[in-house]
Amino acid sequence: MPKFKYTAKNAKGKKVSGTITMNKESDVNADLKKQGLMVISIKAETKKGGGGFSDLFKPKPSKRIKADELTIFTRQLSTMISAGIPLVECLEVLSEQIDKPGFRLVLESIVDKVRGGADFSESLQSHPKIFTRIYVSMVKAGEASGQLDIILQRLAEYLESSQALKREIKAAMTYPVISLCLIFAIVVALMVGVIPQFKSIFISLNVELPALTRYLLLVSDFMQSYFLIWMGALAGAIVGIMYFKKTKPGSYLFDWLALHLPVFGTLFQKIAISRFSRTFATLIRSGVPILGALEIVANTSGNRLIEDTVNEARENVRKGETLSDPLSRSKVFPPMVTRMIGIGEKSGALEALLEKISEFYDQQVETAVKSLTSMIEPIMIGIMGVVVGGIVLAVFMPILEIQKTLSK
């Protein structure tokens, strides 16, 4: 019979821990609750030395799953609950039909906890990488209101909308990134592999080279002679930038730049407003208190400037002030958005107006991505033409001068 380590709180709020031997985790959970303890965590003890080589191939609970898989699970669970099937039975059926062993183990652990008396939302909190704060908060609101099936349906729609927005962002960023990488690879190949072949020809001709050609040969010599050094420096710079981006000042700087870039800044602002409006509207419509909804929206905004603005607004609301005033003072939210939020607060239809804002900016993002893609393509072709054309011109200028001299 397996042993389980547990951590719990007693009636006085003091943490207690220990080991208990039972058949399943759900039995441990039920036994601890009978003792009047509030369970914090339960973990099965693993035998020292493991189970041998075969344990390497045993499936483990997933830490992350694809967004599409979570959306399908949520929608199926909503449909089954609305049909009157008990929650535990719904989860059991869904866990049996999941193809991926890792996700199946996650659902099985949730089934055990729910069967042992834990709330569904409480069971989901054990897997924060899969079930985010938005997900757990909406499920908790659904349990409290008795409308879990409706809330899960809204949650599935929210996940689908979020995925569509992410696809729009990828569509906007993929082409320029790939194009820039190709331009860099072509330039390096020409400067390191092709230009040095022409250098020996120019030396043998013993002619005065144009300034553009001399400059090109100097750059080519540097890139060839110190290839490992400058490639290492470039790689180090990229790693350093990525590390700096993870720091607090670095993330703030990059988020500020994202909203102020010449071409992409407007797009990123529209994406941020769309995400804010959709998430906030979904949480309020699902019954999540406004202060809790603002905290979740701030933490999931993905932009430090927006996070600071929303947190400031949250403090205003806590003090009994309006939400629209601090948002209007920031430069992140356009006047149209803050005025609509203000009207929503006064009329009591805040979630409806937030949904309208989200729909409007979703269309704006789609239009911006299409126009940006059509604009970026000729820009990238032009950049490639100028760079590669400049290299070719620098190579052939001496040859053309020699031909002119010989023709005379």
C-alpha positions, 0 to 999 in steps of 0.5 A: 500500500503506497505512502503519502506525504501531506501538508495541511492546516488545523483549526487554529491555522497552524501548518501540520505535516506527516505521512499516511498509508492509504490506497489512493490520494483521494482517500488521504484527502477524505481522511484528512478532511474528516480530521478537520484539516484543510489540505494544502498538498498531498504527494505520493512517496517515491521509493529510493532507487526508483523502479529501474530502467522501465520507470524512464518510459512511464508517462508523467503528468504534463506540465503544459498542454497545447491551447487547442487541447485545453479548449476542446476539453473545456467545451466537451466538459461544458456540453456534458455538464449541461446534459446533466452528467455529474462532474466526476463522471464527466472528468472520468469519461474525458480522461479515458478518451484523452490521447496524450498520457501526460494530460490523462494523468493530470485529469486522473489526479483531478478526478481523485481530488474531486471524488475525495471532496475537493472543489473542482477549482481547488483541484485545478490549482494543483496544475497552474501551468495548464489551468491559469488563474483566469481559468481557475477563477472562472470555474470558481465563479461557476461553482459559486453561481451554479452555472458551471456549464455556462461559465465553461462555455464562455471560457472555451469561447475566450480561449478560442478568441485568445488563440485567434489573436495569437495567430494574428500576432504570429502572422504579423511577426513571422514574415519579417523575422524570417526575411531578416534571417535570410538577408543576414545569412545571404550577406554572411555567405557573400562576405565570407565565401564569395568576396574573398575569391574576388580579392585575389583577382583585384590584387593581380590586376593591380588597379586602383579600386573604388572606395565602395569596393575597398570598404567592402573588402575591409569588411570581408577581411574582418568577417573572415579573419575574426569569424568566430569572434564576431559570431560569438559576440553576436550570440553573446549579445543576443543571450545578454539581451534575452537575459536583460529582458527577463529583469524588471527594468529590462522587461519594462524597457522592452514593453515600452518599446513594443508600444512605441515602435514606428510601425509595430507599436500601433499594432501591439497597442491594439492587441493589448487593448483587445486582450485587456477588454476580452479578459476583463469582460469575460471575468466580469460576465462570469461573476468574478468580483471586479477587484479580483478581475482587475488583479487577474487582468493586470497579471495576465496582460503581458505588458508592464505598462498596462499592468501598472496602469491596471493596478493603479486603476484597481487601487482607485476602485478599491477606494471607491473611485471610478475605473475610467479616470486612471485609465484615461490618465495613461497614454496606453488606452485611447480616449474612445476606450476610456470613455466607453468604460466610463459610460459602462460604469455609469450605465451598469453595462460595463461587460457589454461595452468591454465586449464591444471594445474587444470586437472592434479592436479584434477587427482592427488587429486583423486589418492591421496585420493584413496591411502590415504584411502587404507593406512589409513584403516590398520593404523586405524585398527592397532591403534585400535588393539594396544590400545584395545589390550594393555588394554586387555593385562593389564587386563589379565596379572595378571590372567595369572600369577595367573594361572601359580602360581596355576599350580605349 
